[in-house]
Amino acid sequence: MRALEQQALTGPEGLRLVDVAVPVAGAGEVLVRVGAAGVNFADVMQSRGTYDGGPRAPYIAGFEAAGEVVALGEGVTTAAVGQHVIGTGAGAFAEYVVVPAVGLVPLPDGWNDEQTLGLTLNWATALISLRPLGQLKAGNTVLIHAAAGGVGQAAVRIAKHYGATVIATASAAKHDVVRRLGADHVIDYRTADLTDEVLRLAGGVDVVLESVGGTTFRQSIEVARRVTGKVVVIGAAAGEATVSNWELNFKHPVHVIGQHLTTTIQQAPDIFAAALEELHQLIAKGVYPPGEPTVYDLADGPKALAELEARATVGKLALKP
Ligand SMILES: NC(=O)c1ccc[n+]([C@@H]2O[C@H](COP(=O)([O-])OP(=O)(O)OC[C@H]3O[C@@H](n4cnc5c(N)ncnc54)[C@H](OP(=O)(O)O)[C@@H]3O)[C@@H](O)[C@H]2O)c1
């Protein structure tokens, strides 16, 4: 089969199209013929070796796939051959991928593989971060970073649906997209002073969806409301950042909450299951519409990852094997 192999941790240009054997599903696993693979910021981080616990080169890249189940490993009773599913498994940038049966989700009625990408990664991440962890309520104000991105777009729709005022950040060229999703204010964090602007607009925010890190992390802490404000940390696209116990005690008494989906699925499966149920309700209500990813050929995977890294993309990206 054709697959994209990360041959060195040099970033997207370290990816090469190769021919490898179709993998075999082991106990508790299924083999999926990939209809569409999701591209995530974590793929970029893995390609540079900056994703904590990420694979060592060489490895078949990608970890999100939607497609048809073509073989069941020993003991699998929760999936059927011929069924279309979405799941996460290492090596998704390929014609076939092996995925653990636990965590596989059938496609919503009437949706195809491509449209379903993001369900278990982007949407579940946004929902879990904003609701059970961020405790977002109607009337709250929320700051959503990278609001035009895969997770960000889902977060804007969810926050608006639950009655929040949304302040979003995005590169200037993406502002129209974010406004169309319902965001009340969009800030170009590269030209405006984010802290001043958010405090001017709202006097502080109840929840921050913090996916950027670097110098932005400090601004997120500064704008969270004292005592009750929550900063839910889900990413570090711009690098590592710290806040001290002294600052949390005296200067910025706010809640800092970490969220990593793989850990949530493993350590708090009830939270993940509840999120999936809620997402299906949001689908039924039309709050969560079928996805419209930008689709690249598998061979153009390096280009897709390079564009994602360069902040040149809007919304979800997909690779078609
Ligand atoms: N914790 C979890 O379980 C979990 C799960 C999924 C995703 N995530 C995290 O959520 C974030 C979004 O992921 P995604 O896959 O949906 O990607 P994405 O938002 O589609 O793409 C990343 C966006 O982040 C913005 N950005 C800001 N600073 C950046 C920088 N220094 N380098 C690159 N991009 C920067 C850019 O948007 P602008 O140009 O508009 O600034 C860029 O388009 C990532 O940090 C990812 O690691 C976490």
The ligand as an ORCA input file, in Angstrom:
! r2SCAN-3c Opt
* xyz 0 1
  N      -5.211     18.647     23.991
  C      -5.698     17.923     23.014
  O      -6.131     16.809     23.222
  C      -5.717     18.481     21.627
  C      -6.445     17.842     20.610
  C      -6.466     18.421     19.336
  C      -5.759     19.602     19.130
  N      -5.036     20.155     20.129
  C      -4.290     21.416     19.949
  O      -5.199     22.387     19.488
  C      -4.534     23.298     18.627
  C      -5.267     23.367     17.313
  O      -5.071     22.147     16.609
  P      -5.622     21.950     15.131
  O      -5.133     20.628     14.681
  O      -7.070     22.270     15.096
  O      -4.795     23.063     14.324
  P      -5.337     24.432     13.676
  O      -5.967     25.266     14.736
  O      -6.131     24.128     12.466
  O      -3.976     25.102     13.220
  C      -3.159     25.780     14.097
  C      -3.484     27.282     14.119
  O      -2.948     27.835     15.314
  C      -2.637     29.194     15.092
  N      -1.295     29.487     15.632
  C      -1.003     30.381     16.569
  N       0.283     30.378     16.843
  C       0.853     29.463     16.048
  C       2.193     29.026     15.858
  N       3.206     29.528     16.569
  N       2.420     28.076     14.927
  C       1.420     27.556     14.213
  N       0.112     27.908     14.379
  C      -0.154     28.891     15.285
  C      -2.732     29.451     13.599
  O      -3.949     30.127     13.376
  P      -3.931     31.712     13.154
  O      -3.150     31.929     11.903
  O      -5.340     32.119     13.029
  O      -3.264     32.259     14.363
  C      -2.826     28.051     12.992
  O      -3.571     28.034     11.785
  C      -3.081     22.806     18.522
  O      -2.310     23.506     19.472
  C      -3.194     21.350     18.890
  O      -1.977     20.816     19.361
  C      -5.021     19.616     21.374
*
